[in-house]
């Protein structure tokens, strides 16, 4: 059965190609650090289940050490494509058709998800979306090779160049999501739940909803990722108070609670891959310009999410 056993190695070999590409980039003074960083990610994806807890823990510490010591950098080469005039001429001739390979990926992911869920003997239904997404990447890559006729290494060099620009922040969502699971297992949710129980009036539904939604936003701001905040706030308030005591709809509480957490994502530098990396890639003068622009949207949206939980989850 096709599932994560195929998806993870596929992603791992892409990062292995990034490691090889980084090692060949003579314009990057930190190319060794980049290559080792991508190679460790590739090792985790290809053989992580064979490394065991200790091996994976050491691997993560290695990634943190490389990033923390500033051993990841960017090369001077802007692109592997032809000269600016040649790129402009090619873009003018191909026009919006250049977006076809990129659009093929989500189209395949959607269609493949619907198709693969009807083929449980071949594709794991729980992983149908990831398998379909991987197929979309392969199809888009094949189309680009046939249509644009680049060098064999060009897609991987360009992908690695983009990863160099994002840097260690590319792994931040996965790291923070794992941190949320660790917090939940450590009982942080129970501690938070005990504090909230003493702070909100007994039997106050609106108080519990406010504590849950605002807590999701605040924990997300601290941890940088709503997926990391959700296990904590679900264990503290969502499940024991809103679902078990108040009889709320679990689907509404979970889904809109995540949206409340995403409001926190818009307002925190901890969500570096969303809020700091774009500012760096666009060379904005204000490092926190993206956050400042998003706050006027995030706060009203948080208020709307609070009202939606209160109105929809307890009908």
C-alpha positions as CSV (number, residue, x, y, z in Angstrom):
1,X,0.0,0.0,0.0
2,X,1.3,3.4,-1.0
3,X,1.5,5.9,1.9
4,X,4.1,7.8,3.9
5,X,6.5,4.9,3.2
6,X,6.7,6.4,-0.4
7,X,6.1,10.1,0.3
8,X,8.9,10.6,2.9
9,X,11.7,9.0,0.8
10,X,10.5,11.0,-2.2
11,X,10.9,14.2,-0.2
12,X,14.1,13.0,1.2
13,X,15.7,12.5,-2.2
14,X,14.8,16.0,-3.1
15,X,16.6,17.3,-0.1
16,X,19.5,15.1,-1.0
17,X,19.6,16.8,-4.4
18,X,19.5,20.2,-2.5
19,X,22.5,19.1,-0.5
20,X,24.5,18.1,-3.6
21,X,23.5,21.4,-5.3
22,X,24.5,23.4,-2.2
23,X,27.9,21.7,-2.2
24,X,28.5,22.8,-5.8
25,X,27.6,26.5,-5.1
26,X,31.1,28.0,-4.9
27,X,29.6,31.5,-4.5
28,X,28.2,30.6,-1.0
29,X,30.9,30.9,1.7
30,X,28.7,28.7,4.0
31,X,28.0,26.0,1.4
32,X,29.2,23.2,3.7
33,X,26.8,24.2,6.4
34,X,23.9,24.3,3.9
35,X,24.9,20.9,2.4
36,X,25.0,19.2,5.8
37,X,21.7,20.9,6.9
38,X,19.9,19.6,3.8
39,X,21.6,16.2,4.1
40,X,20.4,15.8,7.7
41,X,16.8,16.6,6.6
42,X,17.2,14.0,3.8
43,X,18.4,11.4,6.3
44,X,15.5,12.1,8.6
45,X,13.0,11.6,5.8
46,X,14.6,8.6,4.2
47,X,15.7,6.6,7.3
48,X,14.2,8.4,10.3
49,X,12.2,5.3,11.3
50,X,15.4,3.3,11.4
51,X,17.4,5.8,13.5
52,X,15.2,5.4,16.7
53,X,14.4,8.1,19.2
54,X,18.0,8.8,20.2
55,X,19.2,9.0,16.6
56,X,16.4,11.4,15.6
57,X,17.0,13.5,18.7
58,X,20.7,13.8,17.8
59,X,19.8,14.6,14.2
60,X,17.5,17.5,15.4
61,X,20.2,18.8,17.7
62,X,22.5,18.8,14.7
63,X,20.0,20.9,12.7
64,X,19.6,23.3,15.6
65,X,23.4,23.6,16.0
66,X,24.0,24.4,12.3
67,X,21.2,27.0,12.3
68,X,22.1,28.4,15.7
69,X,25.8,28.8,14.8
70,X,24.8,30.7,11.7
71,X,26.3,28.1,9.3
72,X,23.5,28.6,6.7
73,X,24.0,31.3,4.1
74,X,23.1,32.3,0.5
75,X,25.3,32.3,-2.6
76,X,25.8,35.3,-4.9
77,X,24.3,33.7,-7.9
78,X,20.8,35.2,-8.4
79,X,19.5,32.4,-10.7
80,X,20.5,29.5,-12.9
81,X,18.4,30.9,-15.7
82,X,19.7,32.8,-18.8
83,X,20.4,36.5,-18.9
84,X,17.6,38.9,-17.8
85,X,16.9,39.8,-21.5
86,X,16.6,36.2,-22.5
87,X,14.3,35.5,-19.5
88,X,12.2,38.5,-20.4
89,X,11.9,37.3,-24.1
90,X,11.0,33.8,-23.0
91,X,8.4,35.0,-20.6
92,X,6.9,37.3,-23.2
93,X,6.6,34.3,-25.7
94,X,5.1,31.9,-23.2
95,X,3.0,34.4,-21.2
96,X,0.6,33.0,-18.6
97,X,1.2,29.4,-19.9
98,X,4.3,29.5,-17.6
99,X,2.0,28.9,-14.7
100,X,0.8,25.6,-16.0
101,X,3.3,23.4,-14.2
102,X,2.6,25.2,-10.9
103,X,-1.2,24.9,-11.3
104,X,-0.8,21.2,-12.2
105,X,0.3,20.4,-8.7
106,X,-2.8,21.5,-6.8
107,X,-5.1,20.2,-9.5
108,X,-3.5,16.8,-9.2
109,X,-3.6,16.9,-5.4
110,X,-7.3,17.6,-5.5
111,X,-8.2,15.1,-8.2
112,X,-5.8,12.5,-6.8
113,X,-7.3,12.8,-3.3
114,X,-10.8,12.1,-4.5
115,X,-9.5,9.2,-6.7
116,X,-7.1,7.5,-4.3
117,X,-9.7,7.4,-1.5
118,X,-11.6,5.1,-3.7
119,X,-8.6,2.8,-4.0
120,X,-7.9,1.7,-0.4
121,X,-6.1,-1.5,-1.6
122,X,-3.5,0.6,-3.5
123,X,-3.2,3.9,-1.6
124,X,-3.6,4.5,2.1
125,X,-6.8,6.6,2.4
126,X,-5.4,8.5,5.4
127,X,-2.4,9.7,3.2
128,X,-4.3,10.1,-0.1
129,X,-3.7,13.8,-0.2
130,X,0.1,13.6,0.4
131,X,0.4,10.8,-2.2
132,X,-1.6,12.9,-4.7
133,X,0.5,15.9,-3.9
134,X,3.7,13.9,-4.6
135,X,2.2,12.7,-7.9
136,X,1.4,16.3,-8.8
137,X,5.0,17.4,-8.2
138,X,6.3,14.6,-10.4
139,X,3.9,15.4,-13.2
140,X,4.7,19.1,-13.0
141,X,8.4,18.3,-13.1
142,X,8.0,16.0,-16.1
143,X,6.0,18.7,-17.9
144,X,8.6,21.3,-17.2
145,X,11.4,19.1,-18.5
146,X,9.5,18.3,-21.7
147,X,8.2,21.8,-22.4
148,X,11.0,24.1,-21.1
149,X,13.9,21.7,-21.7
150,X,16.1,22.9,-18.8
151,X,19.3,21.3,-17.7
152,X,18.7,18.2,-15.5
153,X,19.9,19.9,-12.4
154,X,18.2,23.3,-13.0
155,X,14.9,22.5,-11.1
156,X,16.9,21.3,-8.1
157,X,19.3,24.2,-8.2
158,X,16.4,26.7,-8.3
159,X,14.6,24.8,-5.5
160,X,17.8,24.9,-3.4
161,X,18.2,28.6,-4.1
162,X,14.7,29.2,-2.7
163,X,15.5,27.1,0.3
164,X,18.7,29.0,0.9
165,X,16.6,32.2,1.0
166,X,14.1,30.8,3.5
167,X,16.8,29.1,5.6
168,X,16.2,27.3,8.9
169,X,12.7,28.9,9.1
170,X,11.5,26.3,6.6
171,X,11.5,23.7,9.4
172,X,10.0,25.9,12.0
173,X,6.4,24.7,11.6
174,X,7.4,21.1,12.0
175,X,9.5,21.9,15.0
176,X,6.8,23.9,16.7
177,X,4.1,21.3,16.0
178,X,6.3,18.7,17.7
179,X,6.8,21.1,20.6
180,X,3.0,21.3,21.0
181,X,2.8,17.5,21.2
182,X,5.5,17.5,23.8
183,X,3.7,20.1,25.9
184,X,0.5,18.1,25.7
185,X,2.2,14.9,26.9
186,X,4.0,16.9,29.6
187,X,0.6,18.0,31.0
188,X,0.8,21.7,30.2
189,X,-2.8,21.6,29.1
190,X,-3.9,20.3,32.4
191,X,-2.0,23.1,34.2
192,X,-3.5,25.8,31.9
193,X,-7.0,24.3,32.4
194,X,-6.6,24.5,36.1
195,X,-5.7,28.2,36.0
196,X,-8.5,29.0,33.6
197,X,-11.1,27.2,35.8
198,X,-10.2,29.5,38.6
199,X,-10.2,32.7,36.4
200,X,-13.5,32.3,34.5
201,X,-16.9,32.4,36.4
202,X,-18.4,29.0,37.0
203,X,-20.8,28.1,34.2
204,X,-19.9,31.1,32.1
205,X,-20.0,29.8,28.5
206,X,-18.9,33.0,26.9
207,X,-16.0,33.2,29.4
208,X,-14.9,29.7,28.4
209,X,-15.1,30.6,24.7
210,X,-13.2,33.8,25.2
211,X,-10.5,31.9,27.1
212,X,-10.2,29.2,24.5
213,X,-10.1,31.5,21.4
214,X,-7.9,34.2,22.9
215,X,-5.7,31.5,24.5
216,X,-5.3,29.9,21.0
217,X,-4.1,33.2,19.6
218,X,-1.8,34.0,22.5
219,X,-0.2,30.5,22.6
220,X,0.2,30.6,18.8
221,X,2.0,34.0,19.2
222,X,4.4,32.5,21.8
223,X,5.0,29.2,19.9
224,X,4.7,30.5,16.4
225,X,2.3,27.8,15.1
226,X,-1.4,27.1,15.7
227,X,-0.7,23.4,15.4
228,X,1.6,23.7,18.4
229,X,-0.9,25.6,20.4
230,X,-3.9,23.4,19.6
231,X,-3.0,20.3,21.7
232,X,-2.4,22.5,24.7
233,X,-5.6,24.6,24.5
234,X,-7.7,21.6,23.5
235,X,-6.6,19.7,26.6
236,X,-7.0,22.7,28.8
237,X,-10.4,24.2,27.7
238,X,-11.6,22.8,24.4
239,X,-12.3,19.2,25.4
240,X,-13.0,19.3,29.1
241,X,-15.0,22.5,29.3
242,X,-16.5,23.4,25.8
243,X,-17.1,19.8,24.6
244,X,-17.7,17.6,27.7
245,X,-19.3,20.2,30.0
246,X,-21.0,22.5,27.6
247,X,-21.8,19.9,25.0
248,X,-20.3,21.9,22.1
249,X,-19.8,20.6,18.6
250,X,-16.2,19.2,18.4
251,X,-15.9,19.9,14.7
252,X,-16.8,23.6,15.1
253,X,-14.7,24.1,18.2
254,X,-11.6,22.4,16.7
255,X,-11.9,24.1,13.2
256,X,-12.7,27.6,14.3
257,X,-10.3,27.3,17.2
258,X,-7.5,26.7,14.7
259,X,-8.6,29.8,12.8
260,X,-8.4,31.8,16.1
261,X,-4.9,30.5,16.5
262,X,-4.0,31.6,12.9
263,X,-5.0,35.1,14.0
264,X,-2.0,34.9,16.4
265,X,0.2,33.7,13.5
266,X,-0.4,37.0,11.8
267,X,0.9,39.0,14.8
268,X,4.0,37.2,15.9
269,X,7.7,37.2,14.7
270,X,7.8,33.6,16.0
271,X,6.0,32.6,12.8
272,X,9.3,33.5,11.0
273,X,8.6,31.6,7.8
274,X,5.4,33.6,7.3
275,X,6.3,37.1,8.7
276,X,10.0,37.5,8.7
277,X,11.2,35.5,5.7
278,X,9.0,37.4,3.2
279,X,10.3,40.7,4.6
280,X,13.8,39.5,4.1
281,X,13.2,38.1,0.6
282,X,11.5,41.3,-0.5
283,X,14.2,43.5,1.1
284,X,11.7,45.5,3.1
285,X,13.1,48.3,5.2
286,X,10.9,47.4,8.2
287,X,11.7,43.9,9.3
288,X,8.3,43.7,11.0
289,X,6.4,45.4,8.2
290,X,4.4,42.3,7.3
291,X,3.2,41.9,10.9
292,X,2.3,45.6,11.2
293,X,0.2,45.3,8.0
294,X,-1.6,42.1,9.3
295,X,-2.6,43.3,12.8
296,X,-5.6,45.4,11.6
297,X,-7.0,42.2,10.0
298,X,-6.0,39.7,12.7
299,X,-7.8,41.4,15.6
300,X,-11.2,41.8,14.0
301,X,-10.9,38.3,12.6
302,X,-10.2,37.0,16.1
303,X,-13.4,38.7,17.3
304,X,-15.4,37.1,14.5
305,X,-14.0,33.7,15.3
306,X,-15.1,34.1,19.0
307,X,-18.6,34.9,17.9
308,X,-18.7,32.0,15.4
309,X,-17.7,29.5,18.1
310,X,-20.3,30.9,20.5
311,X,-23.1,30.9,17.9
312,X,-22.3,27.7,16.0
313,X,-20.9,25.2,18.4
314,X,-23.7,25.3,21.0
315,X,-26.9,25.4,18.8
